[in-house]
Amino acid sequence: SDRGVPRARSSLASLLIFVNDINDHAPLFQQPLYRVWVAEDVPVGSYIGGLSATDGDSGLNARLRYAVVSGNRLGWFRVSEESGLVTSAARLDRESVAELTLNISAQDQGLQPRTSYTTLHITVGDVNDQAPAFPRPSYRLSVPEHSPVGTQ
């Protein structure tokens, strides 16, 4: 210490510190399994269900993109990349497939992206969309006139 001789000096500086987020959190879906029921006659583009995930990071490390990973071989459904909303992408047909299971991912946009998965189980409900049909165009039968009721 110079005991202030010559006069003591000091300085003051402002320091701005930026803390960068590292991508240390994977997306987390609100549910590991989602279940929905949808009638087979819904119009194309109809809302089927919503999936939601969150990420404990910030910035690009928390910005999520959703995608159907598997289970959509018929192309019946679409998931919004930004919102996670699932809509119908084609006409559904319960007589072809009554239940489907879609595996859906949420991936953050960090430099080393992290991904999580959930399952959406869809039950396709039947509607009366099939007219009755006879296997043959005409039938011929003969029944004796004194046959009892219920004779086959």
Buried (B, 14 or more C-beta within 10 A) or exposed (E): EEEEEEEEEEEEEEEEEEEEBEBEBBBEBEEEEBEBEBEBBBEEEBEBBBBBBEBEBEEEBBBBBBEBBEBBEEEBBBBEEEEBBBBBBEEBBBEEBEEBEBBBBBBBBBEEBBBBBBBBBBEBEEEEEEEEEEEEEEEEEEEEEEEEEEEE
